[in-house]
Amino acid sequence: MDISKSDWKLFREKLPGWQEAYMERLNNEYVALLTSNEKASDKFWALEERIKQDRRRPGVILEMSKSNAVWNIVRLIHDSVITIDDLCDFSSELKNSVSFLLDR
């Protein structure tokens, strides 16, 4: 699926902020894990496993290409990095494409 030039530009502008907010949430979850009453070794290995999983999520790293932008937005929504409301500035065509893919 391809997107318009203006939607592509807007996506590239918004993505760093979305990712930064998502990583802030992850950091808060890591802090909660590290300050729990578990044994230090359990916390260490749990954190290591979480980071290993989280580093592959689209909220942390995303391959940028115009042809994958709609799919990337769907992944961001699916992983709770953003919501459909975060797409309010995008074109109706993009929002419809994303909604269609989410409903499948």
Secondary structure, DSSP 8 states (H G I E B T S, - for coil): ----HHHHHHHHHHHHHHHHHHHHHHHHHHHHHHTSSS-HHHHHHHHHHHHHHHTTSTTT-----GGGHHHHHHHHHHTTSS-GGGGTTS-HHHHHHHHHHHH-
